[in-house]
Amino acid sequence: MSAVSYLGNQSLLSLPKTAFLASNTIPLEMVLRCYDWAVMIRNAGHCVVSGFSSRLERDVWDFLVSGTQPIILVLARGMYRRVPPPLDPLLTAGRLLVISTTMSPRQSRATAFARNKYICELADEILFIGANEGSSLHPLQVAYSQKAIPW
């Protein structure tokens, strides 16, 4: 990574981390299972790391922020110049670490792939959702299969 920067509680990096990576196209029955997973992991207090970029990842974010567990948000663009107001309470509580893996002002396919690879390297275990052969997540699921959570 050429330009990794941090905002928030860097001590979260020392915790065991579960990555959540979801494709943009997911069957409804998998969506509902992911919602149940998000509630379970939130209630267990596990640290979750994701880009929270796809629709399903954003839905999981909504479940997680209502809990108290730590969250690591990895951006596929440069660090925020202004912190989005919804992140302020999480940062203040020490529950959030935001990591930027690039200086790029906008997310692109290339920066998103690099971000997802960074997440895979950072995580102790990874939940891949919808990473079929047509998905951009598939090569990562193959490369990091030893960390993949059976689904």
C-alpha positions in Angstrom: 0.0 0.0 0.0 1.4 3.4 -0.9 -0.5 5.6 1.5 -2.2 4.0 4.5 -3.6 6.5 7.0 -5.6 6.0 10.2 -8.4 7.9 12.0 -9.7 6.6 15.3 -8.7 3.9 17.7 -5.6 2.1 16.3 -5.6 -0.3 19.3 -8.4 -2.1 17.5 -5.8 -3.5 15.1 -4.6 -5.8 17.9 -8.0 -7.5 18.3 -9.1 -10.6 16.5 -10.9 -9.4 13.4 -13.6 -10.9 11.2 -13.9 -9.5 7.7 -17.2 -9.1 6.0 -17.1 -8.9 2.2 -20.2 -9.1 0.1 -20.8 -9.0 -3.6 -23.3 -6.5 -5.1 -25.7 -9.3 -6.2 -26.9 -11.5 -3.5 -29.9 -13.9 -3.4 -32.6 -12.8 -0.8 -32.2 -15.9 1.3 -28.5 -15.0 1.8 -29.3 -11.5 2.7 -31.5 -12.6 5.5 -28.8 -15.0 6.8 -26.4 -12.1 6.7 -28.7 -10.0 8.8 -28.9 -12.8 11.4 -25.1 -13.1 11.3 -24.7 -9.4 11.9 -27.0 -9.4 14.9 -25.2 -12.5 16.3 -21.7 -11.1 15.8 -22.8 -7.7 17.2 -24.2 -9.3 20.3 -21.0 -11.3 20.7 -18.9 -8.1 20.6 -16.5 -9.3 17.8 -14.5 -6.7 15.9 -15.7 -6.5 12.3 -13.6 -5.1 9.4 -15.1 -4.2 6.0 -15.3 -1.5 3.4 -19.1 -1.3 4.1 -19.4 -0.4 0.4 -21.8 -2.8 -1.2 -25.5 -2.6 -0.4 -25.4 -5.7 1.9 -22.2 -4.4 3.6 -24.0 -1.1 4.4 -27.0 -3.0 5.8 -24.6 -5.0 8.0 -23.0 -1.6 9.1 -26.5 -0.5 10.3 -26.8 -3.6 12.5 -23.3 -3.2 13.9 -23.4 0.5 14.8 -26.4 -0.2 17.1 -24.2 -2.5 19.2 -21.1 -1.8 21.2 -18.5 -3.9 19.5 -15.5 -2.4 17.7 -15.6 -1.7 13.9 -12.8 -1.1 11.4 -13.9 0.7 8.3 -11.4 0.5 5.4 -11.9 3.1 2.6 -11.1 2.6 -1.1 -10.4 6.3 -1.4 -8.4 9.0 0.5 -9.1 9.7 4.1 -12.0 11.9 5.0 -11.3 15.6 5.0 -14.3 16.0 7.2 -15.5 13.2 9.3 -19.1 12.3 8.4 -21.3 13.2 11.4 -22.7 9.6 11.9 -19.1 8.4 12.6 -18.4 11.0 15.4 -20.1 9.0 18.2 -18.3 5.8 17.2 -14.9 7.6 17.1 -15.6 9.3 20.5 -16.5 6.0 22.1 -13.3 4.4 20.8 -15.3 1.8 18.8 -14.1 2.8 15.3 -10.9 2.8 13.3 -11.1 4.2 9.8 -8.3 3.2 7.5 -7.6 4.6 4.1 -5.4 2.6 1.7 -5.0 5.1 -1.1 -4.6 8.8 -1.8 -7.2 8.6 -4.6 -10.0 11.1 -4.1 -12.6 8.6 -5.4 -13.2 4.9 -5.2 -12.6 3.0 -8.4 -12.6 -0.7 -9.2 -8.8 -0.8 -8.7 -8.9 0.9 -5.3 -11.8 -1.2 -4.2 -10.0 -4.4 -5.1 -6.8 -3.2 -3.3 -9.0 -2.2 -0.3 -10.6 -5.7 -0.2 -7.2 -7.4 -0.5 -5.9 -5.2 2.4 -9.0 -6.3 4.5 -8.2 -10.0 3.7 -4.7 -9.5 4.9 -5.8 -7.7 8.0 -8.5 -10.1 9.1 -8.1 -13.3 11.1 -11.2 -14.8 9.4 -13.3 -13.7 6.4 -16.9 -14.1 5.5 -17.3 -14.0 1.8 -20.9 -13.5 0.5 -21.7 -14.0 -3.1 -18.1 -14.4 -4.3 -19.0 -16.6 -7.2 -16.8 -16.9 -10.3 -18.2 -13.7 -11.8 -17.6 -11.6 -8.7 -14.5 -9.4 -8.2 -14.3 -11.1 -4.7 -13.8 -14.6 -6.2 -10.0 -14.2 -6.7 -9.7 -13.1 -3.1 -11.8 -15.9 -1.8 -9.5 -18.3 -3.6 -6.3 -16.6 -2.4 -7.5 -16.4 1.2 -9.5 -19.6 1.4 -7.6 -20.7 4.6 -9.2 -17.7 6.4 -12.7 -18.1 4.9 -15.6 -18.9 7.2 -17.8 -21.7 5.8 -21.1 -20.3 4.8 
